[in-house]
Amino acid sequence: MSNDKSPRPVFYATNRQKTTIHNLKRKKGLDDDAYRATIYSFTHGRTDSSKYMYKYEAAELIQKWLDPEGKNEKRQKEQKEVVGDIYGLSFSIGILNKGYSSDDPNEVEMNKAKISSFLKKRGAIKKEIGQQNLEELKETLKQLQTIKKKDGK
């Protein structure tokens, strides 16, 4: 059930997010009705299926199910800040996105994919940003800072 009529591009939950949601559903022992009611609530009545959840809604649901008391909120906030620093820094590195600027959400998503691809191939951690923990993200940021210094010479 989807009634989205937004003129802007919509980024739906990734396959990985949907798989995680379904695995957590089974772990929590939710029946189909309770599961669909949860999705319906999380999407503010827009849908009752993970297929039509937005990427950010799926992330919020996963976070809520993994950490219901919000014990890891501070760490997650710090991770989000480091990710923002990584993306911001990438705009000043020649081999990544020097001079890049766009308000087009599709281009922004492609840009994120480009950075993740670069990190999987040439990064010290060899993982895309979404799979790195806080310590790995800090190492990635450090690596990009070093690349920027060399790029500026």
HUHU-V62633 format. One line per field, one symbol per residue. psi: psi as a letter, one per 40 degrees, with the letter a starting at -180 (. if undefined). A space follows every 50 residues. Layout:
psi = ???
This chain:
psi = hhfhfheiihhiiidddddddddddddefhidddddddddddefediehd deiiddddddddddddgdefdeddddddddddddddddddeehdecfheh hiehdddddddddddddddddeiddfiideeiiddddddddddddddddd de.
